[in-house]
Amino acid sequence: MIANCFSEIKKVDAFFANIGGRFSYEASFDKEGNIINLIRIYDFKNLKSSNGCFDINFFDQNSKIYKFLKSKNLKNFCNDD
């Protein structure tokens, strides 16, 4: 049995919901562009987090991060330091 596996790690710029503040995130994506694994969120101006943790409601409900967290039944994501 041969398994064909494709994922690409990349950084993406995005905006928080409601306030428009910019952030970036690093994740691995499948060939359709869906997040497989969220690695890190970079909140450059600490608009939403001073401790590296982000509530699911910080993100637009149509965003890939929100959809990923929702599919994993996660209410928040914390960066590993």
VODREN-62596 format. One record per residue (C-alpha): residue number from 0; residue in one letter; x, y, z. Coordinates in nm, 4 decimals. Layout:
VODREN-62596
+-----+---+----------+----------+----------+
!   k ! r !        X !        Y !        Z !
+-----+---+----------+----------+----------+
! NUM ! A !        X !        Y !        Z !
...
+-----+---+----------+----------+----------+
//
This chain:
VODREN-62596
+-----+---+----------+----------+----------+
!   k ! r !        X !        Y !        Z !
+-----+---+----------+----------+----------+
!   0 ! M !   0.0000 !   0.0000 !   0.0000 !
!   1 ! I !   0.1382 !   0.3377 !  -0.1007 !
!   2 ! A !   0.0072 !   0.6542 !   0.0630 !
!   3 ! N !   0.0287 !   0.9826 !  -0.1194 !
!   4 ! C !   0.0646 !   1.2646 !   0.1304 !
!   5 ! F !   0.0954 !   1.6315 !   0.0461 !
!   6 ! S !   0.1295 !   1.9229 !   0.2838 !
!   7 ! E !   0.2981 !   2.2579 !   0.2615 !
!   8 ! I !   0.4057 !   2.4778 !   0.5520 !
!   9 ! K !   0.3666 !   2.8482 !   0.4883 !
!  10 ! K !   0.3044 !   3.1821 !   0.6591 !
!  11 ! V !  -0.0133 !   3.3722 !   0.5780 !
!  12 ! D !  -0.1113 !   3.7327 !   0.6576 !
!  13 ! A !  -0.4664 !   3.7908 !   0.7800 !
!  14 ! F !  -0.6819 !   4.0289 !   0.9849 !
!  15 ! F !  -0.8595 !   3.9780 !   1.3157 !
!  16 ! A !  -1.2400 !   3.9940 !   1.3109 !
!  17 ! N !  -1.4082 !   4.3260 !   1.3874 !
!  18 ! I !  -1.0966 !   4.5365 !   1.4599 !
!  19 ! G !  -0.9045 !   4.4811 !   1.1384 !
!  20 ! G !  -0.5692 !   4.4369 !   1.3141 !
!  21 ! R !  -0.3175 !   4.2390 !   1.1109 !
!  22 ! F !  -0.1617 !   3.9116 !   1.2197 !
!  23 ! S !   0.0228 !   3.6261 !   1.0516 !
!  24 ! Y !   0.0026 !   3.2581 !   1.1100 !
!  25 ! E !   0.2152 !   2.9606 !   1.0198 !
!  26 ! A !   0.0420 !   2.6357 !   0.9323 !
!  27 ! S !   0.0660 !   2.3259 !   0.7189 !
!  28 ! F !  -0.1912 !   2.3108 !   0.4412 !
!  29 ! D !  -0.3290 !   2.0288 !   0.2280 !
!  30 ! K !  -0.3412 !   2.0510 !  -0.1519 !
!  31 ! E !  -0.6848 !   2.2215 !  -0.1324 !
!  32 ! G !  -0.5424 !   2.4972 !   0.0914 !
!  33 ! N !  -0.7107 !   2.3785 !   0.4118 !
!  34 ! I !  -0.5184 !   2.3946 !   0.7389 !
!  35 ! I !  -0.3923 !   2.0551 !   0.8523 !
!  36 ! N !  -0.1921 !   2.1808 !   1.1491 !
!  37 ! L !  -0.1818 !   2.5301 !   1.2974 !
!  38 ! I !   0.1756 !   2.5900 !   1.4122 !
!  39 ! R !   0.1933 !   2.9484 !   1.5384 !
!  40 ! I !   0.0045 !   3.2794 !   1.5361 !
!  41 ! Y !   0.2017 !   3.6039 !   1.5245 !
!  42 ! D !   0.0157 !   3.8978 !   1.6834 !
!  43 ! F !   0.2705 !   4.1685 !   1.6061 !
!  44 ! K !   0.1049 !   4.4504 !   1.8030 !
!  45 ! N !  -0.0422 !   4.2309 !   2.0786 !
!  46 ! L !  -0.3911 !   4.3430 !   1.9758 !
!  47 ! K !  -0.5532 !   4.0234 !   2.0947 !
!  48 ! S !  -0.2976 !   3.8383 !   2.3025 !
!  49 ! S !  -0.0187 !   3.9232 !   2.5405 !
!  50 ! N !   0.0277 !   3.5624 !   2.6518 !
!  51 ! G !   0.0287 !   3.3812 !   2.3156 !
!  52 ! C !  -0.3258 !   3.2438 !   2.3478 !
!  53 ! F !  -0.6089 !   3.3291 !   2.1094 !
!  54 ! D !  -0.9822 !   3.2754 !   2.1531 !
!  55 ! I !  -1.1673 !   3.1322 !   1.8517 !
!  56 ! N !  -1.3881 !   3.4444 !   1.8479 !
!  57 ! F !  -1.0863 !   3.6636 !   1.7627 !
!  58 ! F !  -1.1060 !   3.5255 !   1.4087 !
!  59 ! D !  -1.3563 !   3.5861 !   1.1325 !
!  60 ! Q !  -1.6019 !   3.2960 !   1.1080 !
!  61 ! N !  -1.5188 !   3.2565 !   0.7387 !
!  62 ! S !  -1.1433 !   3.2351 !   0.8012 !
!  63 ! K !  -0.9395 !   2.9178 !   0.7669 !
!  64 ! I !  -0.8191 !   2.9459 !   1.1280 !
!  65 ! Y !  -1.1734 !   2.9694 !   1.2635 !
!  66 ! K !  -1.2882 !   2.6740 !   1.0521 !
!  67 ! F !  -0.9862 !   2.4687 !   1.1613 !
!  68 ! L !  -1.0371 !   2.5414 !   1.5337 !
!  69 ! K !  -1.4113 !   2.4759 !   1.5040 !
!  70 ! S !  -1.3530 !   2.1414 !   1.3284 !
!  71 ! K !  -1.1223 !   2.0369 !   1.6147 !
!  72 ! N !  -1.3763 !   2.1553 !   1.8781 !
!  73 ! L !  -1.1201 !   2.4004 !   2.0179 !
!  74 ! K !  -1.2242 !   2.7239 !   2.1884 !
!  75 ! N !  -0.8698 !   2.8675 !   2.1800 !
!  76 ! F !  -0.5203 !   2.8161 !   2.0477 !
!  77 ! C !  -0.1992 !   2.8809 !   2.2409 !
!  78 ! N !   0.1431 !   2.9097 !   2.0831 !
!  79 ! D !   0.4033 !   2.6674 !   2.2139 !
!  80 ! D !   0.7029 !   2.8551 !   2.3440 !
+-----+---+----------+----------+----------+
//
